[in-house]
């Protein structure tokens, strides 16, 4: 009796991975084993980088706050120290947005922190 291998399901499974690897370079897009490995590695990177993204945004916010604070004659660390001392609770995301898009409001926050 011939062996039953269910080629339809096997082919569908392979086609799915090949479709997911569309746009990859070289054999990564059309050779089953290479495409499968490349796609799996890509999924690992995606998972890792979703976590790293948060730290990268925090770093960006800090750079923006530092640049705006230096225009006001303060460093980032001095500004954050003054804000904590004055018990002004404002997160870095909002502070960076103020620094970029609403410089007058940022100046007011700095003035309040210095007072």
Steps between C-alpha positions, in 0.01 A plus 500: 500500500643842409596741770255785563681830538223759449686702239225763489558603863880482466495719188265750667725522805806565281319752281393691812862541616620587147228766484608640839861518373400709198739790452800325655826499301636207302407145595334622819185572300456181298689206651288328765761430770683830458173696494374317809819573696507863386136554591541338843808713573305807389227414750761480777636841406149646488422370850830630640471838335146560622658503845801712394273758338386629839858575607579663166205735536603588857849579370353723227284685754802559724702640207218737408452618859877548537522709183212724610630525858844611381336788313362604840846475661450163673612146437255211484601362839480841670155560350371160614648560846325837526170349381523229765593752769200717411284182487396569141394157377518503121622205296775513239265434209288806576804712586664410167178584316489839672864561413443421132153635427424756774822680596316770697336238719838329550652834605219544750571156647872583527420835661272325752774245575759774559270695733 
